Amino acid sequence: MSRAAAAFLLSVLLMSPQMSISDPGVASDDRSSAPASATLTVSVTETPDAVRLRIQASGEFEPGSVDLQFAGRKAVVLARDAEGRPVRSEPVRLPAAVIEEGASATYDTEDALVITLRKRPAAAPGDSEAAAP
């Protein structure tokens, strides 16, 4: 992915409500049955107050096509390759519940997209949300 395309993708990701809660098991629409020419690999790391997803892309992707979807503590990255075909990562398990609002995204030295999500605060004992079924 060219540096300019990567920067555009990052700006679109940060400025649009692309991150959404949905079922990672639901497939996107397919434009063709041919295999995608690009792949997405996602790794997860944890800090005391955040979860980081490192998304390494091989091949060319449509600028602005990256979508991060959550289902509980699972996440999947969806995108479209240069030919417009859907590409999805394998589902990854997050080590903690996260908050989508306020997420940040940068590129590391290897041009991988790194998305940082804040951890959801643990419910305090006696918290009414913790007692809800």
SULTA-V878270 format. One line per field, one symbol per residue. ss: DSSP state (2 for helix, 1 for strand, 0 for the rest). psi: psi as a letter, one per 20 degrees, with the letter a starting at -180 (. if undefined). A space follows every 50 residues. Layout:
# SULTA-V878270
ss: ???
psi: ???
This chain:
# SULTA-V878270
ss: 00222222222222200001100000000000000000111111110001 11111111001000001111100111111110000111000110000111 111111100000111111100000000222200
psi: pqhghggggghgghiqlhpqoaoiipqrqphriqqqiqqpppqpqqrhjr pppoopppaqqppjipppqqockqqqpqrprhjjqqpqrqqqpqiqqrph pjqqprpaijkqpopppqqpqqpqpiphhhiq.
